Amino acid sequence: MILPVFTTIRKNKILSVQFEVPLIRVRDASSIVGSLVTMTIKHLNDFKVLWREQLRTSADEDHYWDWEQKQRIYLAGGIGIYEGYTIECEQMTQGMMILQVRGYRSQVDPTRPLVYVHSLATAPWNRLSNPDPNGFRAVGIAMLRFARFRSEKLDYGGLVGLHSLPTAETFYRKMGMIDGGSDAQKENLTYKELTAKFPQVQIMEIDEDRRRSAPSQFQAHNIVELFLVFGARKEKLDLQEKIADEFTKQDFIESIANSSFTNIFYESIDYLAKFDLAINRFRNENLEGNFKNGIDLFTSHPACIGFITAIGLTVLGRPGSNHSLEKQNDKWEQVKSDANQMLDRLGTLSDVSLGDFLDFQTLNELIRTKSGRGINFEREFFLQAFKVLIEEKFQVENMTVCWRSL
């Protein structure tokens, strides 16, 4: 979540900004608020005094980057093509980024302009290659989110492109960027691009009966049912077959466009996909039960139902007692902010720690011992679980408290 504190713009050129961004302290995994601001001499001095020597003696691929030189070449002219930003926390520069906001086009759709990330780096003490207990995680995530935010404000549709250093490719892939292949004109670096506004979501057509093979894939008829339970705020719904048959993917998306209600729903689906992607790397075939790997959680349609219905109840209000539009928007912004912090935390966990957090062993045991309670049991089970997660502001030590909520 990026929260603006102030922005000064003159002739469509940003002169100064300050945004609050969520970071995670390595030492105790606590959440802390940093500031994303326009690059100044103070930040360049931090690079010279605090960054440079550590980078020069490291094996990191950007060890030769000179941010003072970058500032002179790209930012000093002041002609509005490039913009420089940094993240500050505890009076130190935690990350630096230069954006090209004019003159670059999408490689996926060359008719559309995008924001190009010319350079992006986190401070040496914030890197996985040199872990420091006093460092911070999610700095790169916050800067890339701001690049997308800047693209949206320029009416570029959130499109962002960059050329990735080899060791950063996995990070950008986790952020949902597609791989455009190596670029001979850019020292054979791999081109990456954020395309659609919700790049994580892949909707499978009505006539595709195959089981999903990757996270963030959802059957179109299941999406239709998720839309209905979201609006009804009930996990149990008699869905007539003809309703699903009448909706194709495109018809469905077009029918819900231009509405605050449906925009919140579709963003909810996007967060479902983000969590699906975040836990996908967990694997444990030795577990007994239906939930062995990360992808199994939201392969379960009742789990998807529970997740989406819990958001609907929280944001829209209980059936028959709707929140005002203002309150709905406020609650949704809070849910997204809390969810983003949890997503950032999941990205810092090792595979073993991720497994401990998910606690699929407890989930399997509870589903197995209580499954005789009826056909709708699993829907009710997951609804209660995700209601607890939201009520706890996504700040649970692990999912055990959620699985045991019913």
Contacts in CASP RR format, 6 or more apart in sequence:
PFRMAT RR
TARGET T0000
AUTHOR 0000-0000-0000
METHOD contacts of the structure
MODEL  1
MILPVFTTIRKNKILSVQFEVPLIRVRDASSIVGSLVTMTIKHLNDFKVL
WREQLRTSADEDHYWDWEQKQRIYLAGGIGIYEGYTIECEQMTQGMMILQ
VRGYRSQVDPTRPLVYVHSLATAPWNRLSNPDPNGFRAVGIAMLRFARFR
SEKLDYGGLVGLHSLPTAETFYRKMGMIDGGSDAQKENLTYKELTAKFPQ
VQIMEIDEDRRRSAPSQFQAHNIVELFLVFGARKEKLDLQEKIADEFTKQ
DFIESIANSSFTNIFYESIDYLAKFDLAINRFRNENLEGNFKNGIDLFTS
HPACIGFITAIGLTVLGRPGSNHSLEKQNDKWEQVKSDANQMLDRLGTLS
DVSLGDFLDFQTLNELIRTKSGRGINFEREFFLQAFKVLIEEKFQVENMT
VCWRSL
1 21 0 8 1.000
1 22 0 8 1.000
1 333 0 8 1.000
1 336 0 8 1.000
1 337 0 8 1.000
1 340 0 8 1.000
1 341 0 8 1.000
2 19 0 8 1.000
2 20 0 8 1.000
2 21 0 8 1.000
2 36 0 8 1.000
2 142 0 8 1.000
2 145 0 8 1.000
2 146 0 8 1.000
2 149 0 8 1.000
3 19 0 8 1.000
3 20 0 8 1.000
3 21 0 8 1.000
3 337 0 8 1.000
4 17 0 8 1.000
4 18 0 8 1.000
4 19 0 8 1.000
4 20 0 8 1.000
5 18 0 8 1.000
5 19 0 8 1.000
5 20 0 8 1.000
5 35 0 8 1.000
6 16 0 8 1.000
6 17 0 8 1.000
6 18 0 8 1.000
7 14 0 8 1.000
7 16 0 8 1.000
7 17 0 8 1.000
7 18 0 8 1.000
8 14 0 8 1.000
8 15 0 8 1.000
8 16 0 8 1.000
8 17 0 8 1.000
9 15 0 8 1.000
13 78 0 8 1.000
13 80 0 8 1.000
14 38 0 8 1.000
14 83 0 8 1.000
15 38 0 8 1.000
16 37 0 8 1.000
16 38 0 8 1.000
17 36 0 8 1.000
17 37 0 8 1.000
17 38 0 8 1.000
17 85 0 8 1.000
18 35 0 8 1.000
18 36 0 8 1.000
18 37 0 8 1.000
19 35 0 8 1.000
19 36 0 8 1.000
19 37 0 8 1.000
19 146 0 8 1.000
20 33 0 8 1.000
20 34 0 8 1.000
20 35 0 8 1.000
20 36 0 8 1.000
21 33 0 8 1.000
21 34 0 8 1.000
21 35 0 8 1.000
21 36 0 8 1.000
21 87 0 8 1.000
21 142 0 8 1.000
21 145 0 8 1.000
21 146 0 8 1.000
22 31 0 8 1.000
22 32 0 8 1.000
22 33 0 8 1.000
22 34 0 8 1.000
22 138 0 8 1.000
22 142 0 8 1.000
22 337 0 8 1.000
22 340 0 8 1.000
22 341 0 8 1.000
22 344 0 8 1.000
23 31 0 8 1.000
23 32 0 8 1.000
23 33 0 8 1.000
23 34 0 8 1.000
23 87 0 8 1.000
23 89 0 8 1.000
23 94 0 8 1.000
23 136 0 8 1.000
23 137 0 8 1.000
23 138 0 8 1.000
23 139 0 8 1.000
23 142 0 8 1.000
24 30 0 8 1.000
24 31 0 8 1.000
24 32 0 8 1.000
24 136 0 8 1.000
24 137 0 8 1.000
24 138 0 8 1.000
24 341 0 8 1.000
24 344 0 8 1.000
24 345 0 8 1.000
24 348 0 8 1.000
25 31 0 8 1.000
25 32 0 8 1.000
25 134 0 8 1.000
25 135 0 8 1.000
25 136 0 8 1.000
25 137 0 8 1.000
26 131 0 8 1.000
26 132 0 8 1.000
26 133 0 8 1.000
26 134 0 8 1.000
26 135 0 8 1.000
26 136 0 8 1.000
26 137 0 8 1.000
26 348 0 8 1.000
27 133 0 8 1.000
27 134 0 8 1.000
27 135 0 8 1.000
29 345 0 8 1.000
29 348 0 8 1.000
31 341 0 8 1.000
32 89 0 8 1.000
32 136 0 8 1.000
33 89 0 8 1.000
34 87 0 8 1.000
34 88 0 8 1.000
34 89 0 8 1.000
34 94 0 8 1.000
35 87 0 8 1.000
35 88 0 8 1.000
35 89 0 8 1.000
36 85 0 8 1.000
36 86 0 8 1.000
36 87 0 8 1.000
36 88 0 8 1.000
36 142 0 8 1.000
36 143 0 8 1.000
36 146 0 8 1.000
37 85 0 8 1.000
37 86 0 8 1.000
37 87 0 8 1.000
37 88 0 8 1.000
38 83 0 8 1.000
38 84 0 8 1.000
38 85 0 8 1.000
38 86 0 8 1.000
39 71 0 8 1.000
39 75 0 8 1.000
39 84 0 8 1.000
39 85 0 8 1.000
39 86 0 8 1.000
39 96 0 8 1.000
39 98 0 8 1.000
40 86 0 8 1.000
42 93 0 8 1.000
43 86 0 8 1.000
43 88 0 8 1.000
43 93 0 8 1.000
43 96 0 8 1.000
44 67 0 8 1.000
44 68 0 8 1.000
44 71 0 8 1.000
46 92 0 8 1.000
46 93 0 8 1.000
47 67 0 8 1.000
47 68 0 8 1.000
47 93 0 8 1.000
47 96 0 8 1.000
48 68 0 8 1.000
50 92 0 8 1.000
50 93 0 8 1.000
50 123 0 8 1.000
51 67 0 8 1.000
51 93 0 8 1.000
51 123 0 8 1.000
51 124 0 8 1.000
52 66 0 8 1.000
54 124 0 8 1.000
54 125 0 8 1.000
54 130 0 8 1.000
55 62 0 8 1.000
55 63 0 8 1.000
55 65 0 8 1.000
55 124 0 8 1.000
56 63 0 8 1.000
57 63 0 8 1.000
58 124 0 8 1.000
58 129 0 8 1.000
58 130 0 8 1.000
59 129 0 8 1.000
60 124 0 8 1.000
60 127 0 8 1.000
60 129 0 8 1.000
60 130 0 8 1.000
60 167 0 8 1.000
61 165 0 8 1.000
61 166 0 8 1.000
61 167 0 8 1.000
61 168 0 8 1.000
62 121 0 8 1.000
62 165 0 8 1.000
65 119 0 8 1.000
65 121 0 8 1.000
67 96 0 8 1.000
67 119 0 8 1.000
67 121 0 8 1.000
70 98 0 8 1.000
70 118 0 8 1.000
70 119 0 8 1.000
71 84 0 8 1.000
74 81 0 8 1.000
74 82 0 8 1.000
74 98 0 8 1.000
74 118 0 8 1.000
75 82 0 8 1.000
75 83 0 8 1.000
75 84 0 8 1.000
75 98 0 8 1.000
80 101 0 8 1.000
80 102 0 8 1.000
81 100 0 8 1.000
81 101 0 8 1.000
81 102 0 8 1.000
81 103 0 8 1.000
82 98 0 8 1.000
82 99 0 8 1.000
82 100 0 8 1.000
82 101 0 8 1.000
82 118 0 8 1.000
83 98 0 8 1.000
83 99 0 8 1.000
83 101 0 8 1.000
83 150 0 8 1.000
84 96 0 8 1.000
84 97 0 8 1.000
84 98 0 8 1.000
84 99 0 8 1.000
85 96 0 8 1.000
85 97 0 8 1.000
85 98 0 8 1.000
85 99 0 8 1.000
85 143 0 8 1.000
85 146 0 8 1.000
86 93 0 8 1.000
86 94 0 8 1.000
86 95 0 8 1.000
86 96 0 8 1.000
86 97 0 8 1.000
87 93 0 8 1.000
87 94 0 8 1.000
87 95 0 8 1.000
87 96 0 8 1.000
87 139 0 8 1.000
87 142 0 8 1.000
87 143 0 8 1.000
88 94 0 8 1.000
89 136 0 8 1.000
92 123 0 8 1.000
93 123 0 8 1.000
94 122 0 8 1.000
94 123 0 8 1.000
94 126 0 8 1.000
94 135 0 8 1.000
94 136 0 8 1.000
94 139 0 8 1.000
95 121 0 8 1.000
95 122 0 8 1.000
95 123 0 8 1.000
95 126 0 8 1.000
95 139 0 8 1.000
95 140 0 8 1.000
95 143 0 8 1.000
96 119 0 8 1.000
96 120 0 8 1.000
96 121 0 8 1.000
97 117 0 8 1.000
97 119 0 8 1.000
97 120 0 8 1.000
97 121 0 8 1.000
97 143 0 8 1.000
97 146 0 8 1.000
97 147 0 8 1.000
98 117 0 8 1.000
98 118 0 8 1.000
98 119 0 8 1.000
98 120 0 8 1.000
99 115 0 8 1.000
99 116 0 8 1.000
99 117 0 8 1.000
99 118 0 8 1.000
99 147 0 8 1.000
99 150 0 8 1.000
100 115 0 8 1.000
100 116 0 8 1.000
100 117 0 8 1.000
100 118 0 8 1.000
101 115 0 8 1.000
101 150 0 8 1.000
101 154 0 8 1.000
102 113 0 8 1.000
103 113 0 8 1.000
104 113 0 8 1.000
104 114 0 8 1.000
104 115 0 8 1.000
104 116 0 8 1.000
104 161 0 8 1.000
105 111 0 8 1.000
105 112 0 8 1.000
105 113 0 8 1.000
105 114 0 8 1.000
106 112 0 8 1.000
106 113 0 8 1.000
106 114 0 8 1.000
106 159 0 8 1.000
106 161 0 8 1.000
106 193 0 8 1.000
106 195 0 8 1.000
107 180 0 8 1.000
107 191 0 8 1.000
107 193 0 8 1.000
108 178 0 8 1.000
108 193 0 8 1.000
108 195 0 8 1.000
109 195 0 8 1.000
112 156 0 8 1.000
112 157 0 8 1.000
112 159 0 8 1.000
113 154 0 8 1.000
113 156 0 8 1.000
113 159 0 8 1.000
114 151 0 8 1.000
114 156 0 8 1.000
114 158 0 8 1.000
114 159 0 8 1.000
114 160 0 8 1.000
114 161 0 8 1.000
114 193 0 8 1.000
115 147 0 8 1.000
115 148 0 8 1.000
115 150 0 8 1.000
115 151 0 8 1.000
115 154 0 8 1.000
115 156 0 8 1.000
115 158 0 8 1.000
115 159 0 8 1.000
115 160 0 8 1.000
115 161 0 8 1.000
116 160 0 8 1.000
116 161 0 8 1.000
116 162 0 8 1.000
117 144 0 8 1.000
117 147 0 8 1.000
117 160 0 8 1.000
117 161 0 8 1.000
117 162 0 8 1.000
118 162 0 8 1.000
120 140 0 8 1.000
120 143 0 8 1.000
120 144 0 8 1.000
120 162 0 8 1.000
122 139 0 8 1.000
122 140 0 8 1.000
123 135 0 8 1.000
123 139 0 8 1.000
124 130 0 8 1.000
125 132 0 8 1.000
125 134 0 8 1.000
125 135 0 8 1.000
126 132 0 8 1.000
126 135 0 8 1.000
126 136 0 8 1.000
126 137 0 8 1.000
126 139 0 8 1.000
129 167 0 8 1.000
137 344 0 8 1.000
137 347 0 8 1.000
137 348 0 8 1.000
138 344 0 8 1.000
138 348 0 8 1.000
140 171 0 8 1.000
141 175 0 8 1.000
141 344 0 8 1.000
144 160 0 8 1.000
144 172 0 8 1.000
144 175 0 8 1.000
147 160 0 8 1.000
148 158 0 8 1.000
148 160 0 8 1.000
148 194 0 8 1.000
151 157 0 8 1.000
151 158 0 8 1.000
151 159 0 8 1.000
151 160 0 8 1.000
152 158 0 8 1.000
157 197 0 8 1.000
158 194 0 8 1.000
158 197 0 8 1.000
159 193 0 8 1.000
159 194 0 8 1.000
159 195 0 8 1.000
160 177 0 8 1.000
160 193 0 8 1.000
160 194 0 8 1.000
161 177 0 8 1.000
161 191 0 8 1.000
161 192 0 8 1.000
161 193 0 8 1.000
161 194 0 8 1.000
162 172 0 8 1.000
162 177 0 8 1.000
162 191 0 8 1.000
162 192 0 8 1.000
162 193 0 8 1.000
163 183 0 8 1.000
163 186 0 8 1.000
163 189 0 8 1.000
163 190 0 8 1.000
163 191 0 8 1.000
163 192 0 8 1.000
164 172 0 8 1.000
164 189 0 8 1.000
164 190 0 8 1.000
164 191 0 8 1.000
164 192 0 8 1.000
165 189 0 8 1.000
166 189 0 8 1.000
166 190 0 8 1.000
169 179 0 8 1.000
169 190 0 8 1.000
169 192 0 8 1.000
172 192 0 8 1.000
173 179 0 8 1.000
173 192 0 8 1.000
174 277 0 8 1.000
174 347 0 8 1.000
175 194 0 8 1.000
176 194 0 8 1.000
176 199 0 8 1.000
176 200 0 8 1.000
176 277 0 8 1.000
177 192 0 8 1.000
177 193 0 8 1.000
177 194 0 8 1.000
177 199 0 8 1.000
178 192 0 8 1.000
178 193 0 8 1.000
178 194 0 8 1.000
178 195 0 8 1.000
178 199 0 8 1.000
179 190 0 8 1.000
179 191 0 8 1.000
179 192 0 8 1.000
180 190 0 8 1.000
180 191 0 8 1.000
180 192 0 8 1.000
180 193 0 8 1.000
181 190 0 8 1.000
181 191 0 8 1.000
182 188 0 8 1.000
182 189 0 8 1.000
182 190 0 8 1.000
182 191 0 8 1.000
183 189 0 8 1.000
183 190 0 8 1.000
183 191 0 8 1.000
198 266 0 8 1.000
198 267 0 8 1.000
198 269 0 8 1.000
198 270 0 8 1.000
198 273 0 8 1.000
200 216 0 8 1.000
200 270 0 8 1.000
200 273 0 8 1.000
200 274 0 8 1.000
200 276 0 8 1.000
200 277 0 8 1.000
201 216 0 8 1.000
201 218 0 8 1.000
201 269 0 8 1.000
201 270 0 8 1.000
201 273 0 8 1.000
202 214 0 8 1.000
202 216 0 8 1.000
202 217 0 8 1.000
202 218 0 8 1.000
203 217 0 8 1.000
203 218 0 8 1.000
203 219 0 8 1.000
203 220 0 8 1.000
203 223 0 8 1.000
203 249 0 8 1.000
204 210 0 8 1.000
204 212 0 8 1.000
204 217 0 8 1.000
204 218 0 8 1.000
204 219 0 8 1.000
204 220 0 8 1.000
205 220 0 8 1.000
205 248 0 8 1.000
205 249 0 8 1.000
206 219 0 8 1.000
206 220 0 8 1.000
206 221 0 8 1.000
206 244 0 8 1.000
206 245 0 8 1.000
206 247 0 8 1.000
206 248 0 8 1.000
206 249 0 8 1.000
208 219 0 8 1.000
208 220 0 8 1.000
211 299 0 8 1.000
212 218 0 8 1.000
212 219 0 8 1.000
212 295 0 8 1.000
212 299 0 8 1.000
214 280 0 8 1.000
214 295 0 8 1.000
215 273 0 8 1.000
215 276 0 8 1.000
215 277 0 8 1.000
215 280 0 8 1.000
215 294 0 8 1.000
215 295 0 8 1.000
215 298 0 8 1.000
216 273 0 8 1.000
216 276 0 8 1.000
216 277 0 8 1.000
218 226 0 8 1.000
218 269 0 8 1.000
218 272 0 8 1.000
218 273 0 8 1.000
218 304 0 8 1.000
220 244 0 8 1.000
220 247 0 8 1.000
220 248 0 8 1.000
220 249 0 8 1.000
220 252 0 8 1.000
221 244 0 8 1.000
221 247 0 8 1.000
222 301 0 8 1.000
222 304 0 8 1.000
223 249 0 8 1.000
223 252 0 8 1.000
223 269 0 8 1.000
224 239 0 8 1.000
224 243 0 8 1.000
224 244 0 8 1.000
224 247 0 8 1.000
224 252 0 8 1.000
225 237 0 8 1.000
225 239 0 8 1.000
225 244 0 8 1.000
225 301 0 8 1.000
225 305 0 8 1.000
226 265 0 8 1.000
226 269 0 8 1.000
226 304 0 8 1.000
226 305 0 8 1.000
226 308 0 8 1.000
227 252 0 8 1.000
227 256 0 8 1.000
227 262 0 8 1.000
227 265 0 8 1.000
228 237 0 8 1.000
228 239 0 8 1.000
228 243 0 8 1.000
229 235 0 8 1.000
229 237 0 8 1.000
229 305 0 8 1.000
229 308 0 8 1.000
229 309 0 8 1.000
230 265 0 8 1.000
230 268 0 8 1.000
230 308 0 8 1.000
230 309 0 8 1.000
230 311 0 8 1.000
230 312 0 8 1.000
230 316 0 8 1.000
231 261 0 8 1.000
231 265 0 8 1.000
231 312 0 8 1.000
231 316 0 8 1.000
232 319 0 8 1.000
233 309 0 8 1.000
233 312 0 8 1.000
233 313 0 8 1.000
233 316 0 8 1.000
233 317 0 8 1.000
233 318 0 8 1.000
233 319 0 8 1.000
234 309 0 8 1.000
234 319 0 8 1.000
235 302 0 8 1.000
235 305 0 8 1.000
235 306 0 8 1.000
235 309 0 8 1.000
235 376 0 8 1.000
235 379 0 8 1.000
235 380 0 8 1.000
235 382 0 8 1.000
235 383 0 8 1.000
236 376 0 8 1.000
236 379 0 8 1.000
236 380 0 8 1.000
247 255 0 8 1.000
253 266 0 8 1.000
256 262 0 8 1.000
256 265 0 8 1.000
256 266 0 8 1.000
260 325 0 8 1.000
260 328 0 8 1.000
260 329 0 8 1.000
261 316 0 8 1.000
264 315 0 8 1.000
264 316 0 8 1.000
264 328 0 8 1.000
264 332 0 8 1.000
265 308 0 8 1.000
267 332 0 8 1.000
267 336 0 8 1.000
268 308 0 8 1.000
268 311 0 8 1.000
268 312 0 8 1.000
269 308 0 8 1.000
271 311 0 8 1.000
271 336 0 8 1.000
271 339 0 8 1.000
272 298 0 8 1.000
272 304 0 8 1.000
272 307 0 8 1.000
272 308 0 8 1.000
274 339 0 8 1.000
274 343 0 8 1.000
275 298 0 8 1.000
275 307 0 8 1.000
275 339 0 8 1.000
275 343 0 8 1.000
275 346 0 8 1.000
276 295 0 8 1.000
276 297 0 8 1.000
276 298 0 8 1.000
278 343 0 8 1.000
278 346 0 8 1.000
278 347 0 8 1.000
279 294 0 8 1.000
279 295 0 8 1.000
279 297 0 8 1.000
279 346 0 8 1.000
279 354 0 8 1.000
279 358 0 8 1.000
280 293 0 8 1.000
280 294 0 8 1.000
280 295 0 8 1.000
281 294 0 8 1.000
281 351 0 8 1.000
281 354 0 8 1.000
282 293 0 8 1.000
282 294 0 8 1.000
282 351 0 8 1.000
282 354 0 8 1.000
282 355 0 8 1.000
282 358 0 8 1.000
283 292 0 8 1.000
283 293 0 8 1.000
283 294 0 8 1.000
283 351 0 8 1.000
284 292 0 8 1.000
284 293 0 8 1.000
284 355 0 8 1.000
284 360 0 8 1.000
285 292 0 8 1.000
285 293 0 8 1.000
286 292 0 8 1.000
287 360 0 8 1.000
287 361 0 8 1.000
287 364 0 8 1.000
288 364 0 8 1.000
289 364 0 8 1.000
289 367 0 8 1.000
289 368 0 8 1.000
290 296 0 8 1.000
290 300 0 8 1.000
290 364 0 8 1.000
290 367 0 8 1.000
291 297 0 8 1.000
291 300 0 8 1.000
291 360 0 8 1.000
291 363 0 8 1.000
291 364 0 8 1.000
291 367 0 8 1.000
292 360 0 8 1.000
294 358 0 8 1.000
294 360 0 8 1.000
296 360 0 8 1.000
297 303 0 8 1.000
297 358 0 8 1.000
297 360 0 8 1.000
298 304 0 8 1.000
298 307 0 8 1.000
300 378 0 8 1.000
300 382 0 8 1.000
302 378 0 8 1.000
302 379 0 8 1.000
302 381 0 8 1.000
302 382 0 8 1.000
303 378 0 8 1.000
303 382 0 8 1.000
305 379 0 8 1.000
305 382 0 8 1.000
305 383 0 8 1.000
306 379 0 8 1.000
306 382 0 8 1.000
306 383 0 8 1.000
306 385 0 8 1.000
306 386 0 8 1.000
307 382 0 8 1.000
307 386 0 8 1.000
309 379 0 8 1.000
309 383 0 8 1.000
309 386 0 8 1.000
310 383 0 8 1.000
310 386 0 8 1.000
310 387 0 8 1.000
310 389 0 8 1.000
310 390 0 8 1.000
311 335 0 8 1.000
311 386 0 8 1.000
311 390 0 8 1.000
313 387 0 8 1.000
314 331 0 8 1.000
314 335 0 8 1.000
314 387 0 8 1.000
314 390 0 8 1.000
315 323 0 8 1.000
315 328 0 8 1.000
315 331 0 8 1.000
315 332 0 8 1.000
315 335 0 8 1.000
316 322 0 8 1.000
316 323 0 8 1.000
316 328 0 8 1.000
317 323 0 8 1.000
317 328 0 8 1.000
322 328 0 8 1.000
323 331 0 8 1.000
335 390 0 8 1.000
338 390 0 8 1.000
338 393 0 8 1.000
338 394 0 8 1.000
338 395 0 8 1.000
339 394 0 8 1.000
341 394 0 8 1.000
341 395 0 8 1.000
342 394 0 8 1.000
342 395 0 8 1.000
346 354 0 8 1.000
346 357 0 8 1.000
349 357 0 8 1.000
356 398 0 8 1.000
357 398 0 8 1.000
357 399 0 8 1.000
358 398 0 8 1.000
358 399 0 8 1.000
359 398 0 8 1.000
359 399 0 8 1.000
359 400 0 8 1.000
359 403 0 8 1.000
362 400 0 8 1.000
362 403 0 8 1.000
362 404 0 8 1.000
363 399 0 8 1.000
363 403 0 8 1.000
366 381 0 8 1.000
366 403 0 8 1.000
366 404 0 8 1.000
367 378 0 8 1.000
367 381 0 8 1.000
370 377 0 8 1.000
370 381 0 8 1.000
370 406 0 8 1.000
371 377 0 8 1.000
371 378 0 8 1.000
380 406 0 8 1.000
381 406 0 8 1.000
384 405 0 8 1.000
384 406 0 8 1.000
385 399 0 8 1.000
385 402 0 8 1.000
385 403 0 8 1.000
385 405 0 8 1.000
385 406 0 8 1.000
386 402 0 8 1.000
387 405 0 8 1.000
388 396 0 8 1.000
388 401 0 8 1.000
388 402 0 8 1.000
388 405 0 8 1.000
389 396 0 8 1.000
389 399 0 8 1.000
389 402 0 8 1.000
392 401 0 8 1.000
396 402 0 8 1.000
END
